[in-house]
Amino acid sequence: MIDPLERWRAHGEKPDYAGPLSYGGAPFTQDPALLAGFDVAIVGAPTDELVSDRPGARFGPRAIRAASCPPGPHLEAKVDAFAELRIVDFGDAPVLPADAARSHAAIEATVGDVLDAGLIPIVLGGDHSIAEPDIRACAARHGPLGLVHFDTHTDTGREVFGVEISHGTPMFRLVEDGKVNAQRYVQIGLRGYWPGEAEFRWQQERGITSFFAHDVRELGIDEVVRRTIAQVGAGPTYLSVDVDVLDPAYAPGTGTPEPGGMTSAELLGACRRIAQELELGGAEVVEVIPTAVGSADITALVADRIVREILTGIALRVRQER
């Protein structure tokens, strides 16, 4: 176990830019035997072999860790997730370039190690195809899951460019395989020009709930989240956040940007409330491309805050249950 804060212990904190890199300065280990006693594990899934447009999300986990802010109390929620929860960085799954099948198997096994130790995994992507091994690992331990899915796209295609396994197909495959309970599955932030009638007809037949970007604008994010929580209800739930749900003004570094999206403030508050009010079995943030033109670290910064809001929501739920 590596403690990135060790040399700064006398000072109570360390500068963001110094010391070993882990999420929020959390202790770091790659040994499953050392996970006991923690509540949440950060896992990296640095792979983007299955994108249909812009690559680069393989660099997301490292960038999100680098952008992560140190522990401290959330000024609105009045809780420090790092003080309330025992958080560990479990490193990256041993992905392999140009071998998506073995990379997915490695991700599923690594997330499975976290779950077997009794922790909640929060996965840093990577492209959205990692949702499949992430959710399969969770469903293997919890049974069919509820799913809250923030995205521009539904990712419920049978295939993309004739390929069945891609970042545009994981939710179709997970519902068809019974890993996700379609009637407890809610999509938020949809807009743009894909998918088409066939995909939405398939969704309607299975009872999937969709909130489009115009629903967020017209109803307000608080009402959309309220309806989402009511629809998903009790039971283990997975939270999947594709940063392209945000308007490119807030997340320019992503693979399939689409203007007209949510604001970062809307998304951050929604993630905290969902993590607080639903029983999260796991979560992920995907499609961060820190090397994209014009991105700088804007997208990595908002991705870090998404993770931090999820942690804050979990911390609030734990506090309520004590």
C-alpha positions in Angstrom: 0.0 0.0 0.0 1.4 3.4 -1.0 0.3 6.5 0.9 0.9 9.5 -1.3 0.4 11.8 1.7 3.1 10.2 3.8 5.8 12.8 3.4 3.3 15.6 3.9 1.6 14.1 7.0 3.0 16.6 9.3 1.4 19.4 7.3 -2.0 17.8 7.0 -2.1 18.0 3.2 0.1 18.1 0.1 0.2 20.2 -3.1 -1.9 18.7 -5.9 1.2 18.7 -8.2 3.5 16.8 -5.9 4.0 13.2 -4.8 2.8 9.9 -6.3 -0.3 10.2 -8.6 -3.5 8.7 -7.2 -7.1 9.9 -7.2 -7.4 12.7 -4.7 -4.2 11.5 -2.9 -6.0 8.3 -1.8 -3.9 5.3 -0.8 -2.8 3.2 -3.8 -2.6 -0.5 -4.1 -2.9 -3.1 -6.9 -3.2 -6.0 -4.4 -6.8 -7.2 -3.9 -5.9 -8.6 -0.5 -5.3 -5.0 0.7 -8.8 -3.8 -0.3 -10.4 -5.0 2.9 -11.6 -2.2 5.2 -12.2 0.3 2.4 -15.6 1.5 1.1 -14.9 2.7 -2.4 -12.2 1.9 -5.0 -11.2 4.0 -8.0 -10.3 1.9 -11.0 -8.8 3.0 -14.3 -9.9 1.5 -17.6 -7.6 3.2 -20.1 -8.8 1.8 -23.4 -10.5 3.4 -26.5 -10.1 0.7 -29.2 -13.9 0.6 -29.9 -14.7 4.3 -30.7 -16.5 5.3 -33.8 -15.1 8.9 -34.0 -12.3 10.6 -32.1 -9.8 8.5 -30.1 -7.9 9.5 -27.1 -10.0 8.4 -24.1 -7.3 5.9 -23.2 -5.5 8.9 -21.6 -8.6 9.8 -19.5 -7.9 7.9 -16.3 -4.4 9.4 -15.9 -5.7 12.9 -16.7 -8.6 12.6 -14.2 -6.3 11.5 -11.5 -4.0 14.5 -12.3 -6.9 16.9 -12.2 -8.3 15.5 -8.9 -8.5 18.0 -6.1 -7.3 17.2 -2.5 -9.7 16.1 0.2 -11.8 18.8 1.8 -15.4 19.5 2.8 -18.0 20.1 0.1 -19.0 23.7 0.6 -22.7 23.0 -0.3 -23.2 19.5 1.0 -21.1 20.1 4.2 -19.4 16.7 4.1 -15.8 15.6 3.2 -16.2 12.3 1.3 -12.6 11.4 2.1 -13.2 11.8 5.8 -16.6 10.0 5.7 -15.5 7.2 3.4 -12.4 5.0 3.2 -11.3 5.5 -0.4 -8.5 3.6 -2.2 -7.1 3.9 -5.7 -6.8 0.4 -7.1 -4.9 1.5 -10.2 -5.6 0.5 -13.8 -7.0 -2.7 -15.2 -4.2 -4.4 -17.3 -5.6 -3.5 -20.7 -3.8 -4.4 -23.9 -3.5 -2.2 -27.0 -5.4 -3.4 -30.1 -7.0 -6.3 -28.1 -10.4 -5.1 -27.0 -11.7 -8.5 -26.0 -8.8 -9.2 -23.5 -8.9 -5.6 -22.3 -12.6 -6.0 -21.5 -11.9 -9.3 -19.7 -9.2 -7.5 -17.7 -11.5 -4.7 -16.8 -14.3 -7.1 -15.7 -11.8 -9.0 -13.5 -10.3 -5.9 -11.9 -13.8 -4.5 -11.1 -14.7 -7.9 -9.9 -11.8 -7.9 -7.4 -13.2 -4.6 -6.0 -16.7 -6.0 -5.7 -15.6 -9.3 -4.1 -13.9 -7.2 -1.4 -17.2 -5.5 -0.6 -16.3 -2.1 -2.1 -18.1 0.2 -4.6 -16.1 0.6 -7.8 -15.9 3.9 -9.5 -14.3 3.4 -12.9 -12.4 6.1 -14.9 -12.7 5.5 -18.7 -11.9 4.9 -21.4 -14.5 4.8 -24.0 -18.1 3.9 -23.2 -17.6 0.3 -24.3 -16.2 -0.3 -20.8 -19.7 -0.1 -19.5 -20.2 -3.6 -20.6 -17.5 -5.3 -18.5 -18.1 -2.8 -15.6 -21.8 -3.6 -15.4 -21.4 -7.3 -16.1 -19.1 -7.5 -13.1 -21.6 -5.7 -10.9 -24.5 -7.7 -12.1 -22.6 -11.0 -11.4 -22.6 -10.0 -7.7 -25.8 -8.0 -7.4 -28.1 -9.5 -10.0 -29.9 -7.3 -12.7 -29.2 -3.7 -12.1 -31.0 -0.4 -12.3 -29.2 2.0 -14.6 -29.0 5.8 -14.7 -27.2 6.8 -17.9 -26.2 10.4 -18.7 -25.3 10.7 -22.4 -25.9 12.4 -25.6 -26.5 9.0 -27.2 -28.5 6.0 -26.1 -25.6 3.5 -26.9 -28.4 0.9 -27.6 -27.4 0.1 -31.2 -27.3 -3.5 -32.3 -24.1 -2.6 -34.2 -22.1 0.4 -35.3 -20.6 0.3 -38.7 -21.4 -3.4 -38.8 -19.6 -4.0 -35.5 -21.6 -5.5 -32.6 -19.2 -4.6 -29.8 -18.4 -0.9 -29.7 -19.0 2.2 -27.6 -22.4 2.6 -29.2 -23.7 -0.9 -28.3 -23.1 -1.7 -24.6 -26.5 -0.9 -23.3 -28.3 -2.9 -25.9 -26.2 -5.9 -25.1 -26.6 -5.5 -21.3 -30.4 -5.2 -21.5 -30.6 -8.2 -23.9 -28.4 -10.3 -21.7 -30.5 -9.4 -18.6 -27.7 -7.6 -16.8 -29.8 -4.4 -16.7 -33.4 -4.3 -15.8 -34.9 -2.2 -18.7 -37.8 -0.9 -16.5 -35.3 0.4 -14.0 -33.1 2.0 -16.8 -33.2 5.8 -17.3 -31.3 7.8 -19.9 -30.8 11.6 -19.4 -29.5 14.3 -21.8 -30.2 12.7 -25.2 -29.9 14.9 -28.3 -28.4 15.1 -31.8 -29.0 12.8 -34.7 -28.4 9.2 -33.5 -29.9 6.7 -32.9 -32.9 6.2 -35.1 -36.4 4.9 -35.0 -35.4 1.2 -34.7 -33.4 1.8 -31.6 -36.1 3.9 -29.9 -38.7 1.4 -30.9 -36.7 -1.4 -29.2 -36.3 0.8 -26.1 -40.0 1.6 -25.9 -40.9 -2.1 -26.2 -38.7 -2.8 -23.1 -39.8 0.1 -21.0 -36.6 2.1 -21.0 -37.2 5.7 -19.9 -35.6 8.5 -21.9 -35.2 12.2 -20.9 -33.9 14.3 -23.8 -31.9 17.5 -23.5 -35.1 19.5 -24.2 -36.7 17.7 -21.2 -33.9 18.9 -19.0 -34.4 22.5 -20.2 -38.2 22.4 -20.0 -38.7 20.4 -16.8 -35.5 21.4 -15.0 -32.8 19.1 -13.8 -34.3 18.7 -10.3 -37.6 17.4 -11.7 -35.8 15.1 -14.1 -33.7 13.6 -11.3 -36.8 13.3 -9.1 -38.6 11.3 -11.8 -35.4 9.2 -12.4 -35.1 8.2 -8.8 -38.8 7.3 -8.7 -38.5 5.2 -11.8 -35.3 3.3 -10.8 -36.6 2.7 -7.2 -35.1 0.4 -4.7 -32.3 -2.1 -5.5 -28.7 -2.1 -6.7 -28.1 0.6 -9.4 -25.3 1.6 -11.7 -24.5 5.2 -12.6 -22.9 5.7 -16.0 -21.8 9.2 -17.1 -20.5 9.9 -20.6 -19.1 13.5 -20.5 -20.5 14.2 -23.9 -23.8 14.7 -22.1 -22.4 18.1 -21.3 -22.4 20.9 -23.8 -18.9 21.1 -25.5 -18.5 24.5 -23.8 -18.0 22.5 -20.6 -16.4 19.3 -22.0 -14.6 20.0 -25.3 -12.4 17.0 -24.9 -14.6 14.0 -25.9 -15.1 11.7 -28.8 -18.5 12.6 -30.1 -19.3 16.2 -29.0 -22.8 17.5 -29.6 -23.8 21.2 -28.9 -26.9 21.9 -26.9 -26.1 19.8 -23.8 -26.3 20.1 -20.1 -24.2 22.5 -18.0 -21.6 21.2 -15.6 -23.6 22.6 -12.6 -26.7 20.6 -13.7 -24.7 17.4 -14.1 -22.7 17.7 -10.9 -25.7 18.3 -8.7 -27.6 15.5 -10.4 -24.8 13.0 -9.8 -24.6 13.9 -6.1 -28.3 13.5 -5.6 -28.5 10.2 -7.5 -25.6 8.8 -5.5 -27.2 9.9 -2.3 -30.7 8.6 -2.9 -30.1 5.4 -4.9 -28.3 2.2 -3.8 -25.2 2.5 -6.0 -23.5 -0.8 -6.8 -20.9 1.0 -9.0 -20.3 4.0 -11.2 -18.2 5.2 -14.1 -17.1 8.3 -16.0 -16.2 7.8 -19.6 -15.1 9.4 -22.9 -12.7 12.0 -21.5 -10.1 12.9 -24.1 -7.6 15.2 -22.4 -5.5 15.6 -25.6 -8.3 16.9 -27.8 -7.7 20.2 -29.5 -8.9 23.1 -27.3 -9.5 20.8 -24.3 -6.6 21.7 -22.1 -7.7 20.1 -18.8 -11.3 21.4 -18.9 -12.8 18.0 -19.5 -10.5 16.2 -17.0 -11.4 18.8 -14.4 -15.2 18.3 -14.8 -14.7 14.6 -14.9 -12.9 14.7 -11.6 -15.7 16.8 -10.1 -18.3 14.3 -11.4 -16.4 11.6 -9.5 -16.1 13.8 -6.4 -19.9 14.5 -6.5 -20.6 10.8 -6.7 -18.4 10.2 -3.7 -20.1 13.1 -1.8 -23.5 11.5 -2.5 -22.3 8.1 -1.3 -20.9 9.8 1.8 -24.2 11.6 2.5 -26.1 8.3 2.1 -23.7 6.5 4.5 -24.1 9.3 7.1 -27.9 9.0 6.9 -27.7 5.3 7.4 -25.6 5.5 10.5 
